[in-house]
């Protein structure tokens, strides 16, 4: 009797999130339209070489994230080859654009079950990967926080804080305790065994590479549109690498905004505006958003194609199987 109200609430939330995303997109379009005369010259300053390199940097970003996800899964005794892991992981990439983004993890669990991986294991790893990405992104972005709140210096102590916070929160006993506690709250049985410290460290290294590639894409675009800036400018490197991680983290925690649309872009523009005109910073945010969407579509299409060819998806739909 309680299922119907729950489904109705889910549908209302999905409709609300979709409507909100459309409102935000409309606001972004209006803002760009009204300030187009200011933004257009900066977009015209983009060079084909830097734009191509930025696209390549954005393209390898989800690949490194997938390798981290794959390492966690392997540590729980479910080792997948690169191709199967990419096929399963990348299908979920478009889930963040769909209202009710849990679809991403659900799609991965169904495809993984066809490869013999228990659904619960894929689900836990999927949620844990999101948590570690959020944690690592927030910590890496910490040096840019003083800039966002109005201070011009990055703060040398922030870098030390990055290492300390990441070390504490990712300490294996503490992290495994959090996993056990979360599963107990969800009334789910515990994992077969705890995650190893090695797997957590390796996963964080892959995620750090992913954040670095995203930041590099920002550096390449910003170097073209920012007057007097280059890809070797220390201030630009710090603001782009740490600023993108911080802005993406804000986008990730803004769960009512699919894919952080509007939130990530606005925060990134505000941070970059400390070293370039606001219109130039807005142009960088727009280009990075476009590259991100393009890459997400490409890798999701590749994963979907692989899944269809290997009978993980039937007729364009994910059909459940009886794997526990």
Secondary structure, DSSP 8 states (H G I E B T S, - for coil): -HHHHHHHHHHHHHHHHHHHHHHHHHHHHHHHHHTHHHHHHHHHT--HHHHHHHHHHHHHHHHHHHHHHHHHHHHTT----HHHHHHHHHHGGGGGGSSSTTHHHHHHHHHHHTTT--HHHHHHHHHHHHHHHHHHHHHHGGGGHHHHTT-SS--HHHHHHHHHHHHHHT-HHHHHHHHHHHHHHTT----SS---HHHHHHHHHHHHHHHHHHHHHHHHHHHHHSTT--TT-HHHHHHHHHHHHHHHHHHHH-TTSGGGTTHHHHHHHHHHTTTS-HHHHHHHHHHHHHHHHHHHHHHHHHHHHHHHHTTSSBTTB----S--
